[in-house]
Structure formats: C-alpha cells, structure tokens
Amino acid sequence: MRQSPIPGARGRVRPLTLHGAPVLHAPCAEVTDFGPGLARLVEDLFATMYAARGVGLAANQIGEPLRVFVYDCPDDEDVRHLGHVVNPRLVEADGVVIRGPEGCLSLPGLEAGTQRYDHAVVEGFTMTGDPVTIHGTGFFARCLQHECDHLEGRVYADHLTGWRHRRLMRQVARSSWRRDV
C-alpha cells in the first residue's frame, strides 16, 4: 500500500515559460521560506511536468525564479529516480562526456545533440529543509545537469556551438511557439 501521495496529485498545471522569456535567462534566487508556499510550488511543478510529459522541470520554467526543480527520470539501467531539490548545487559532473539528444519543455518539440558528463552529484534540501544528496548516472545525470543549468539561467542551447547551435536557433525561429523578445 502506498504511504505517500502521488507527487503532483494536488498541484495545478501551470503554463510553461518558453525560450526567450527573461526568467529563463537569469539566475534564480535561493529559497528562504520552507513553508506551505514551497510545498505548493513543488506540487505544481510535478503536475506541470507530468502534464507536459517531461522528466524534469525547474521553477523558472513556470515563471517562478526560485532554485527548485523536480524530476521523475530513468537512468540508463531504467531505474526510476523521483524527487525534488531545493537550492541545489551541482557538486560533481565527471566521467565520460557523451553527446546525446537533449530536449526541453521550454523549447517544445526540439532537440539537439548536447554534450554532458555521464555522472553528476547534486546537493540541496527537501521542501521541509532536510539535506539531500542525489547521485545520477547516464540519462539521469544529464537530467540533473540540465535542471541545475536552468536555475543558473542557462538552457541546453547555450551549450551548443557551430552548426548545431545555428540549426537549433533556425528551428526556434520557425516554431509556432516562438517569443519575440
């Protein structure tokens, strides 16, 4: 029998912030209030992530410039990792660098080969203020690095160079969701 509620079951689906919005390109603020508002934000993040069929979502992707992200992501061995992190810090990103397809809910329908390390460690807190350390390998390591980037004001497109970057920016310019900012 399940002891805890399903993440996001009490949350509301919020509109996604799309590439080009200023909130996606500025560092997020530290969370200082670990009260009910933070718990609601985490629930809304889960609800929005699941509705959009994502594997991770940062608070600034729903317009909240706070250092919080949620995830429900498999690793390369298909082990499911489910949780959230408040005030995360990427403390390790190492191992083999792998170029793999990467997408983002803030750049819907697009992806590009992006280089990421195959191992990552994130330290932070739960919504109740308890310390947490998350170790990720493979695809889950990519997810952790991707979400930490969001909180620093970066998107995966910022890691691209040359023809990969030009191609993705052409796709953004042609997209139906494009923002003129």
C-alpha positions as a printed Julia matrix, in Angstrom:
181×3 Matrix{Float64}:
  0.0    0.0     0.0
  1.24   3.47   -0.91
  2.23   5.54    2.15
  2.66   8.94    0.48
  0.53  10.82   -2.02
  1.4   10.77   -5.7
  3.6   13.8    -6.46
  1.63  16.49   -8.26
 -1.77  14.98   -7.45
 -2.71  18.13   -5.53
 -0.87  20.52   -7.82
 -2.18  22.62  -10.64
 -0.79  22.58  -14.14
  0.81  25.93  -14.9
  1.73  27.43  -18.27
  5.28  26.67  -19.38
  7.72  29.52  -19.84
  9.18  29.34  -23.33
 12.67  30.04  -24.68
 13.32  33.75  -24.92
 11.48  34.7   -21.72
 13.82  36.7   -19.45
 13.11  34.46  -16.41
 14.8   31.55  -18.23
 17.99  33.51  -18.83
 18.72  34.87  -15.35
 19.99  33.07  -12.24
 17.26  32.07   -9.79
 17.04  33.23   -6.19
 17.72  30.98   -3.19
 14.64  29.67   -1.4
 14.45  31.08    2.14
 10.88  30.16    3.11
 10.35  26.41    3.52
  6.66  26.79    4.26
  3.39  25.82    2.58
  4.06  28.04   -0.46
  7.12  25.96   -1.31
  5.16  22.72   -0.93
  2.5   24.1    -3.33
  5.22  25.09   -5.81
  6.71  21.58   -5.74
  3.25  20.05   -6.29
  2.61  22.44   -9.2
  5.99  21.57  -10.7
  5.19  17.86  -10.62
  1.69  18.39  -12.04
  3.04  20.57  -14.86
  5.94  18.22  -15.63
  3.62  15.21  -15.86
  1.07  17.09  -17.99
  3.87  18.07  -20.41
  5.35  14.54  -20.36
  8.74  15.71  -19.14
 11.34  14.07  -16.92
 12.4   17.21  -15.06
 11.18  20.76  -14.52
 12.75  23.81  -12.9
 10.73  26.53  -11.18
 11.71  29.23  -13.66
 10.12  27.12  -16.39
  6.76  28.03  -14.87
  7.77  31.64  -14.24
  8.98  31.28  -10.64
 12.61  32.49  -10.36
 13.45  30.22   -7.4
 16.09  27.5    -7.01
 13.8   24.44   -7.09
 13.42  21.55   -9.51
 11.56  18.24   -9.67
 12.36  15.06  -11.57
 10.92  11.68  -12.47
 13.66  10.3   -14.67
 15.17   6.92  -15.5
 18.88   6.26  -15.65
 20.5    4.15  -18.37
 19.6    0.93  -16.49
 15.93   2.03  -16.48
 15.93   2.64  -12.71
 13.37   5.34  -11.89
 14.52   8.39   -9.9
 11.75  10.55   -8.41
 12.12  13.62   -6.25
 12.72  17.32   -5.87
 15.61  19.54   -4.79
 15.53  22.98   -3.22
 18.6   25.24   -3.51
 20.51  22.6    -5.48
 24.23  22.79   -6.18
 25.88  20.66   -8.83
 28.9   19.5    -6.82
 30.22  16.9    -9.28
 29.92  16.42  -13.0
 32.51  13.97  -14.22
 33.17  10.73  -16.0
 32.8   10.32  -19.73
 31.46  13.2   -21.82
 28.64  11.93  -24.03
 26.87  13.82  -26.79
 23.24  12.77  -26.71
 19.88  14.09  -27.8
 18.54  16.65  -25.38
 15.22  18.44  -25.37
 13.48  20.87  -23.05
  9.89  21.67  -22.17
 10.76  25.34  -22.73
 11.79  24.55  -26.34
  8.89  22.21  -27.17
  9.35  19.7   -29.94
 13.05  20.47  -30.48
 16.22  18.62  -29.54
 19.92  18.72  -30.3
 22.99  16.62  -29.61
 24.37  18.13  -26.39
 27.48  17.14  -24.5
 27.04  16.17  -20.84
 29.0   14.15  -18.31
 27.67  10.67  -17.54
 27.91  11.17  -13.76
 26.55  14.0   -11.61
 26.04  14.73   -7.92
 23.63  17.38   -6.67
 23.34  18.56   -3.07
 20.44  20.57   -1.73
 17.4   20.31    0.51
 13.93  18.84    0.51
 10.91  21.13    0.78
 10.97  20.54    4.54
 14.59  21.69    4.81
 16.26  18.29    5.18
 19.62  17.94    3.39
 19.66  15.68    0.35
 22.37  14.36   -1.98
 21.41  12.9    -5.35
 23.77  10.78   -7.46
 22.96  10.33  -11.11
 24.43   8.31  -13.94
 23.66   8.19  -17.64
 20.4    9.83  -18.68
 19.59  10.8   -15.08
 22.98  12.58  -14.8
 22.04  14.51  -17.95
 18.71  15.47  -16.35
 20.39  16.72  -13.15
 22.87  18.85  -15.11
 20.07  20.19  -17.35
 17.87  21.24  -14.41
 20.78  22.82  -12.5
 21.6   24.79  -15.65
 18.05  26.18  -15.71
 18.49  27.57  -12.21
 21.66  29.35  -13.32
 19.82  30.96  -16.24
 21.05  28.58  -18.94
 19.25  26.32  -21.38
 20.76  23.4   -23.28
 21.03  25.59  -26.39
 23.7   27.6   -24.54
 25.97  24.52  -24.62
 25.76  24.22  -28.39
 28.24  25.74  -30.8
 28.69  25.97  -34.54
 26.21  24.32  -36.86
 24.3   22.61  -34.02
 23.55  25.98  -32.42
 22.68  27.63  -35.73
 20.37  24.77  -36.69
 18.54  24.85  -33.33
 18.12  28.65  -33.49
 16.66  28.34  -37.02
 14.2   25.76  -35.66
 13.29  28.11  -32.79
 12.73  30.96  -35.26
 10.37  28.76  -37.32
  8.49  27.33  -34.34
  4.84  28.17  -33.72
  5.58  28.99  -30.05
  8.5   31.4   -30.69
  8.72  34.5   -28.5
  9.94  37.77  -29.94
 11.95  39.28  -27.12
